[in-house]
Amino acid sequence: MRQPRQENTGVAQNDRQPKIGRIPALIMAVAVVGVAIGAAAGLLTLMLYQVERLALGYIENAHESGPFNVTAIRRAVSVTVGATVAAVVWWLLRTRTTKVPSVKKAVGGALMPIWQTVVHVLLQIFIVGTGMSIGREVAPRELGAMFGQRFARWVRLDAKDTRMLVAITAAAGLAGVYNAPLAGTFFAVEILLADITLETVTLAFACSALASWVASLIKGTHTFYLIGKADGLFTPDYMLFALVAGLVLGAAGALFRRGSQWAGKNKPSGVGILWQMPLAGLLTGVVAIWVPQVMGNGRATAQLSFSSQADLAVLPMLLLSFVAKAVVTLLTIRSGASGGVLQPGIALGASGGAVLGVLWMQMFHTNSIGMYALLGACALLAASQQAPLMAICLVMELADAPINLFVPIGLAVAVSAFAASRLAKPLAVFHLPIPHPTKAK
């Protein structure tokens, strides 16, 4: 009798040595897949722009980061229709075909089916383009993981090298879509592999740098966030602010991480997605009537914070942006959507940093609001991802920030990571496992 196929038998079970030698095989894999995922990341970015143009009538950029000039009715229709279409396709994909595993599971050996992964990736870009509040960085990571798996099988890498290659190529997808090779490198070694060796770092950086370069040839290069005046000549009070903001936003990052984990674990597994995701889209559209920056992956919310005035009058807007973005993002994940939380995390951190910065500047009148928002973005992202090196590099690369700011931002990230780790166990108390009725004694 034929045995059913196991999930983990498709990728990392090939223990045969590559005929061309291990190192040449890895170098060839990094080069070929780096080019492929870079091209894919560039094309996915162009796809996002076209979806935005068709659905909302604008294309995001640093100067127009959100649908602020789009009519409220068009915003509501776009996100609701987009969510409805995605719900139907995802329901068919998840209940009628092979499920697409997460990137971490793919690194562990779970095989990513080809056409299902491609559809899954395109849906993520589609819903972000129509206005749903979720990140788009998971899509190129999934493509990178799939490319890495297939190439590893072709050159006959063993299980250990396959795991390393899949992590490296998945992270290269992140690097390609955001032109952030350092962030891609640290995402691979700090999050996916938790293995920092000279070989791993070298191959990861080479793949991420190559993917970033190839993607830039397709979609161009530009500064993702404009942070205004930030020449790196920070003042002593900015170092003190780093301590305060690190504590506050570290706690906020821990809460956001817990919330996103809860939302992901409680996604609808059946027909519930057919009504929950359209409802989430409709509610996003309603919120966007008054808070248009809530739509999309978080760029609009973050840019609004970077560009705010150091005036108490902007505090209600910044606080509203923070709360609305957090709630709508968690609602989107809970409704069944797939996507990332890196950009929403940056948006929340920038908003939180700007709020604290406005209050701080009432006392010290130094630096600029962009510097406070930048520090906040790094601090909250580091806490929510539990990856301080990746968080710092990603935000700094996206904002093209002065390298001198690594000093205070590094301090803030260290404090936020510590605060988040201290809060992890108390927060877990509220999520105790519930015994299954059939297993109860």
C-alpha positions as CSV (number, residue, x, y, z in Angstrom):
1,M,0.0,0.0,0.0
2,R,1.3,3.4,-0.9
3,Q,2.3,5.5,2.1
4,P,1.2,9.2,2.2
5,R,3.9,11.8,1.6
6,Q,5.3,13.3,4.7
7,E,5.7,17.1,4.9
8,N,9.4,17.1,5.8
9,T,10.6,14.6,3.2
10,G,10.8,16.8,0.2
11,V,13.8,19.1,0.8
12,A,16.5,18.3,3.3
13,Q,16.7,14.5,3.0
14,N,19.3,14.4,0.2
15,D,22.6,13.5,1.9
16,R,24.5,12.9,-1.4
17,Q,27.4,15.1,-1.8
18,P,27.3,17.5,-4.8
19,K,29.4,16.3,-7.7
20,I,31.0,19.7,-8.2
21,G,32.2,20.1,-4.6
22,R,30.5,21.6,-1.7
23,I,31.9,25.1,-1.8
24,P,31.5,25.6,-5.5
25,A,28.0,24.3,-5.3
26,L,27.1,26.8,-2.5
27,I,28.8,29.7,-4.4
28,M,26.9,28.8,-7.6
29,A,23.6,28.5,-5.6
30,V,24.1,31.9,-4.0
31,A,24.9,33.5,-7.3
32,V,22.0,32.0,-9.3
33,V,19.3,32.2,-6.7
34,G,20.5,35.7,-5.6
35,V,19.9,37.0,-9.2
36,A,16.6,35.1,-9.4
37,I,15.2,36.4,-6.1
38,G,16.5,39.9,-6.8
39,A,14.6,39.9,-10.1
40,A,11.5,38.5,-8.4
41,A,11.7,41.2,-5.7
42,G,11.9,43.9,-8.2
43,L,8.9,42.6,-10.2
44,L,6.9,42.2,-7.0
45,T,7.5,45.8,-6.2
46,L,6.4,46.9,-9.7
47,M,3.3,44.7,-9.2
48,L,2.5,46.5,-6.0
49,Y,2.7,49.9,-7.7
50,Q,0.4,48.7,-10.5
51,V,-2.2,47.3,-8.0
52,E,-2.1,50.6,-6.1
53,R,-2.6,52.6,-9.3
54,L,-5.5,50.5,-10.5
55,A,-7.2,50.1,-7.1
56,L,-6.5,53.5,-5.5
57,G,-5.3,55.8,-8.3
58,Y,-1.9,56.5,-6.8
59,I,1.6,55.0,-6.5
60,E,3.3,55.2,-3.2
61,N,6.6,57.1,-2.9
62,A,8.4,59.0,-0.2
63,H,6.5,62.2,-0.8
64,E,3.1,60.6,-1.2
65,S,3.4,57.5,1.1
66,G,-0.3,56.9,1.5
67,P,-3.7,57.4,-0.2
68,F,-4.3,60.8,1.4
69,N,-5.6,62.3,-1.8
70,V,-7.8,59.4,-2.6
71,T,-11.6,59.7,-1.9
72,A,-12.9,57.9,1.1
73,I,-15.4,55.9,-0.9
74,R,-12.6,54.6,-3.2
75,R,-10.4,53.7,-0.3
76,A,-13.3,51.7,1.3
77,V,-14.2,50.0,-1.9
78,S,-10.6,49.1,-2.8
79,V,-9.8,47.4,0.5
80,T,-13.1,45.6,0.8
81,V,-13.1,44.2,-2.7
82,G,-9.4,43.3,-2.4
83,A,-10.0,41.5,0.9
84,T,-13.0,39.6,-0.6
85,V,-11.2,38.4,-3.6
86,A,-8.2,37.3,-1.5
87,A,-10.5,35.5,0.9
88,V,-12.0,33.3,-1.8
89,V,-8.7,32.5,-3.4
90,W,-7.0,31.7,0.0
91,W,-9.9,29.6,1.0
92,L,-9.6,27.5,-2.1
93,L,-5.8,27.4,-1.8
94,R,-5.8,26.3,1.9
95,T,-8.7,23.8,1.7
96,R,-8.3,22.3,-1.7
97,T,-4.6,22.1,-2.3
98,T,-1.3,21.5,-0.6
99,K,-0.7,24.2,2.1
100,V,2.2,26.6,1.8
101,P,4.4,26.3,4.9
102,S,6.0,29.2,6.6
103,V,9.5,30.3,5.8
104,K,10.8,28.9,9.2
105,K,9.2,25.6,8.4
106,A,10.8,25.6,5.0
107,V,14.2,26.2,6.6
108,G,13.4,23.2,8.8
109,G,12.7,21.0,5.7
110,A,9.1,21.5,4.8
111,L,8.7,21.5,1.0
112,M,7.2,24.6,-0.6
113,P,4.9,23.6,-3.5
114,I,5.6,25.7,-6.6
115,W,2.4,27.0,-8.0
116,Q,0.7,27.3,-4.6
117,T,3.6,29.3,-3.3
118,V,3.5,31.6,-6.3
119,V,-0.3,32.2,-5.8
120,H,0.3,32.8,-2.1
121,V,3.0,35.3,-2.8
122,L,0.9,37.2,-5.4
123,L,-2.1,37.4,-3.0
124,Q,0.0,39.1,-0.3
125,I,1.2,41.8,-2.7
126,F,-2.4,42.2,-4.0
127,I,-4.0,42.8,-0.6
128,V,-1.3,45.3,0.4
129,G,-1.8,47.2,-2.9
130,T,-5.5,47.4,-2.3
131,G,-5.0,48.8,1.2
132,M,-5.0,46.0,3.8
133,S,-2.9,46.7,6.8
134,I,-0.1,44.1,6.7
135,G,3.5,43.9,5.5
136,R,4.6,42.7,2.1
137,E,8.1,41.4,3.0
138,V,7.0,37.8,3.6
139,A,6.2,37.3,-0.1
140,P,9.7,37.7,-1.5
141,R,11.0,35.7,1.4
142,E,8.7,32.8,0.5
143,L,9.8,32.9,-3.1
144,G,13.5,33.0,-2.0
145,A,13.0,29.9,0.2
146,M,11.3,28.1,-2.7
147,F,14.1,29.0,-5.1
148,G,16.7,27.9,-2.6
149,Q,15.0,24.5,-2.0
150,R,14.8,23.7,-5.7
151,F,18.4,24.7,-6.4
152,A,19.7,22.8,-3.3
153,R,18.0,19.6,-4.7
154,W,19.5,20.2,-8.1
155,V,23.1,20.5,-6.9
156,R,22.6,17.8,-4.3
157,L,23.3,19.7,-1.1
158,D,23.0,17.8,2.1
159,A,20.5,18.6,4.8
160,K,22.7,21.0,6.7
161,D,23.7,23.0,3.7
162,T,20.2,23.0,2.3
163,R,18.9,24.5,5.5
164,M,21.6,27.2,5.4
165,L,20.9,28.0,1.7
166,V,17.1,28.2,2.2
167,A,17.5,30.7,5.0
168,I,20.0,32.8,3.0
169,T,17.9,32.9,-0.1
170,A,14.7,33.7,1.9
171,A,16.4,36.6,3.6
172,A,17.7,37.8,0.3
173,G,14.1,38.3,-0.7
174,L,13.8,40.8,2.1
175,A,17.0,42.5,1.1
176,G,15.9,42.7,-2.6
177,V,12.5,44.2,-2.0
178,Y,13.9,46.9,0.4
179,N,17.4,47.4,-1.0
180,A,18.7,46.4,2.5
181,P,21.6,43.8,2.2
182,L,22.7,44.2,5.8
183,A,19.1,43.6,7.1
184,G,18.8,40.6,4.9
185,T,22.1,39.2,6.2
186,F,21.1,39.5,9.8
187,F,17.6,38.2,9.2
188,A,19.2,35.0,7.9
189,V,21.8,34.5,10.7
190,E,19.9,36.1,13.6
191,I,16.3,34.9,13.0
192,L,16.1,32.0,10.6
193,L,19.4,30.2,11.5
194,A,20.5,31.6,14.8
195,D,23.9,30.6,13.7
196,I,26.6,33.3,13.2
197,T,29.7,31.8,11.5
198,L,32.1,33.3,9.0
199,E,30.8,31.0,6.3
200,T,27.1,31.8,7.0
201,V,27.6,35.5,7.2
202,T,29.7,35.6,4.0
203,L,27.3,33.7,1.9
204,A,24.2,35.5,3.4
205,F,25.7,38.9,2.7
206,A,26.8,38.0,-0.8
207,C,23.3,36.7,-1.7
208,S,21.5,39.7,-0.1
209,A,23.8,42.2,-1.8
210,L,23.4,40.5,-5.2
211,A,19.6,40.4,-4.8
212,S,19.5,44.1,-3.7
213,W,21.5,45.1,-6.8
214,V,19.5,43.1,-9.3
215,A,16.2,44.3,-7.8
216,S,17.4,47.9,-8.0
217,L,18.0,47.5,-11.7
218,I,14.3,46.7,-12.1
219,K,12.6,49.0,-9.6
220,G,15.2,51.7,-9.1
221,T,16.7,53.0,-5.9
222,H,15.3,55.6,-3.6
223,T,15.2,56.5,0.1
224,F,12.2,54.6,1.5
225,Y,11.7,57.0,4.5
226,L,12.5,60.7,4.6
227,I,13.5,61.6,8.1
228,G,14.3,65.2,7.6
229,K,17.2,66.9,9.3
230,A,19.4,64.3,11.0
231,D,23.0,65.0,10.6
232,G,24.1,62.6,13.3
233,L,25.3,65.4,15.7
234,F,23.0,64.2,18.5
235,T,23.0,65.9,21.9
236,P,23.5,64.3,25.4
237,D,19.8,64.5,26.1
238,Y,19.2,62.3,23.1
239,M,21.2,59.5,24.8
240,L,19.0,59.9,27.9
241,F,15.9,59.8,25.6
242,A,17.2,56.5,24.2
243,L,17.0,54.9,27.6
244,V,13.4,56.2,28.2
245,A,12.2,55.3,24.8
246,G,13.9,51.9,24.9
247,L,12.0,50.9,28.0
248,V,8.6,52.2,26.8
249,L,8.8,50.9,23.2
250,G,10.4,47.7,24.3
251,A,7.2,47.0,26.3
252,A,5.1,48.1,23.4
253,G,7.1,45.8,21.1
254,A,6.6,42.8,23.4
255,L,2.8,43.4,23.4
256,F,2.7,43.7,19.6
257,R,4.6,40.5,19.3
258,R,2.3,38.7,21.6
259,G,-0.7,40.2,19.8
260,S,0.5,39.1,16.4
261,Q,1.2,35.6,17.6
262,W,-2.3,35.4,19.1
263,A,-3.8,36.6,15.8
264,G,-1.8,34.2,13.8
265,K,-2.7,31.2,15.9
266,N,-6.4,32.0,15.8
267,K,-6.8,32.5,12.1
268,P,-9.9,30.9,10.6
269,S,-9.1,27.4,9.3
270,G,-12.2,26.9,7.1
271,V,-15.1,28.9,5.6
272,G,-14.7,31.5,8.3
273,I,-12.2,33.3,6.2
274,L,-14.9,34.0,3.6
275,W,-16.6,36.4,5.9
276,Q,-13.9,37.4,8.4
277,M,-11.5,38.8,5.8
278,P,-14.0,40.9,3.9
279,L,-15.3,42.2,7.2
280,A,-11.7,43.1,8.2
281,G,-11.3,44.9,4.8
282,L,-14.6,46.8,5.4
283,L,-13.5,47.9,8.9
284,T,-10.1,49.0,7.5
285,G,-12.0,51.1,4.9
286,V,-14.2,52.6,7.6
287,V,-11.1,53.5,9.8
288,A,-9.4,54.9,6.7
289,I,-12.1,57.5,6.3
290,W,-10.5,59.4,9.2
291,V,-7.1,57.8,9.3
292,P,-6.0,57.1,5.7
293,Q,-2.5,56.4,6.7
294,V,-3.7,53.1,8.3
295,M,-3.9,51.5,4.9
296,G,-1.1,49.5,3.3
297,N,2.1,48.0,4.8
298,G,2.8,50.9,7.2
299,R,4.9,53.2,5.1
300,A,2.3,56.0,5.3
301,T,2.0,55.8,9.1
302,A,5.8,55.8,9.5
303,Q,6.4,58.7,7.1
304,L,3.8,60.8,8.7
305,S,5.6,60.3,12.0
306,F,9.0,61.1,10.5
307,S,7.6,64.3,9.0
308,S,5.5,65.6,12.0
309,Q,6.0,68.9,13.6
310,A,7.4,69.2,17.2
311,D,4.1,70.6,18.4
312,L,1.7,69.3,21.1
313,A,-1.1,69.8,18.6
314,V,0.1,66.7,16.6
315,L,-0.1,64.3,19.6
316,P,-3.7,63.3,19.0
317,M,-3.0,62.4,15.4
318,L,0.2,60.5,16.3
319,L,-1.6,58.6,19.0
320,L,-4.6,57.8,16.8
321,S,-2.2,56.5,14.1
322,F,-0.5,54.3,16.6
323,V,-3.6,52.7,18.0
324,A,-5.4,52.4,14.6
325,K,-2.4,50.8,12.9
326,A,-1.9,48.3,15.7
327,V,-5.6,47.3,15.9
328,V,-6.2,47.1,12.2
329,T,-3.0,45.1,11.6
330,L,-3.9,42.5,14.2
331,L,-7.4,42.4,12.9
332,T,-6.1,41.7,9.4
333,I,-3.9,38.8,10.6
334,R,-6.7,37.4,12.7
335,S,-9.1,37.4,9.7
336,G,-6.9,35.0,7.8
337,A,-4.5,37.2,5.8
338,S,-0.9,36.2,5.3
339,G,1.9,38.8,5.3
340,G,4.6,40.3,7.4
341,V,4.8,42.5,10.5
342,L,8.1,44.2,9.9
343,Q,6.7,47.4,8.2
344,P,3.8,47.6,10.6
345,G,6.3,47.3,13.5
346,I,8.4,50.2,12.0
347,A,5.2,52.2,11.7
348,L,4.2,51.7,15.3
349,G,7.7,52.4,16.5
350,A,8.0,55.6,14.5
351,S,4.6,56.8,15.8
352,G,5.5,55.9,19.4
353,G,9.0,57.5,19.1
354,A,7.4,60.7,17.6
355,V,4.9,60.9,20.5
356,L,7.7,60.6,23.0
357,G,9.9,62.9,21.0
358,V,7.3,65.7,20.9
359,L,7.0,65.6,24.7
360,W,10.7,65.4,25.1
361,M,11.3,68.4,22.8
362,Q,9.0,70.6,25.0
363,M,11.7,70.3,27.6
364,F,15.0,70.2,25.6
365,H,14.2,71.8,22.2
366,T,17.0,69.8,20.6
367,N,17.4,67.5,17.6
368,S,14.5,66.8,15.2
369,I,11.3,64.8,15.3
370,G,12.6,62.5,12.6
371,M,15.5,61.5,14.9
372,Y,13.1,60.5,17.7
373,A,10.8,58.7,15.3
374,L,13.8,56.8,13.8
375,L,15.0,55.7,17.3
376,G,11.5,54.6,18.2
377,A,11.1,52.5,15.0
378,C,14.4,50.7,15.7
379,A,13.5,50.1,19.4
380,L,10.0,48.7,18.8
381,L,11.0,46.6,15.8
382,A,13.9,45.0,17.7
383,A,11.6,44.1,20.6
384,S,8.8,42.7,18.5
385,Q,11.1,40.7,16.3
386,Q,13.6,39.8,19.1
387,A,16.3,40.6,16.5
388,P,18.2,43.8,17.4
389,L,20.9,43.6,14.7
390,M,18.3,43.1,11.9
391,A,16.0,45.8,13.2
392,I,18.7,48.5,13.4
393,C,20.1,47.7,10.0
394,L,16.7,47.5,8.3
395,V,15.4,50.9,9.6
396,M,18.8,52.6,9.1
397,E,19.0,51.3,5.5
398,L,15.4,52.3,4.6
399,A,15.9,55.8,6.0
400,D,19.5,56.2,4.7
401,A,20.3,57.5,8.2
402,P,23.7,58.9,9.3
403,I,26.0,56.2,10.6
404,N,26.7,58.2,13.8
405,L,23.1,57.5,14.9
406,F,24.1,53.9,15.5
407,V,25.4,55.0,18.9
408,P,22.1,56.2,20.6
409,I,20.0,53.8,18.5
410,G,22.1,50.9,19.6
411,L,21.6,51.9,23.2
412,A,17.8,52.2,22.7
413,V,17.6,48.8,21.0
414,A,19.7,47.2,23.8
415,V,17.3,48.6,26.4
416,S,14.2,47.6,24.4
417,A,15.4,44.1,23.8
418,F,16.1,43.7,27.5
419,A,12.7,45.1,28.5
420,A,10.9,42.9,26.0
421,S,12.7,39.8,27.2
422,R,11.7,40.6,30.8
423,L,8.1,41.0,29.8
424,A,7.9,37.8,27.7
425,K,7.2,35.4,30.6
426,P,4.6,37.5,32.4
427,L,2.7,38.0,29.1
428,A,2.8,34.2,28.4
429,V,0.7,33.7,31.6
430,F,-2.3,35.1,29.7
431,H,-1.9,32.4,27.0
432,L,-1.8,29.1,29.0
433,P,-2.6,26.0,26.9
434,I,-6.2,24.7,27.2
435,P,-6.5,20.9,27.5
436,H,-8.3,19.2,24.7
437,P,-11.6,17.7,25.9
438,T,-10.8,14.3,24.6
439,K,-7.5,14.3,26.5
440,A,-8.9,15.4,29.8
441,K,-8.9,12.8,32.6
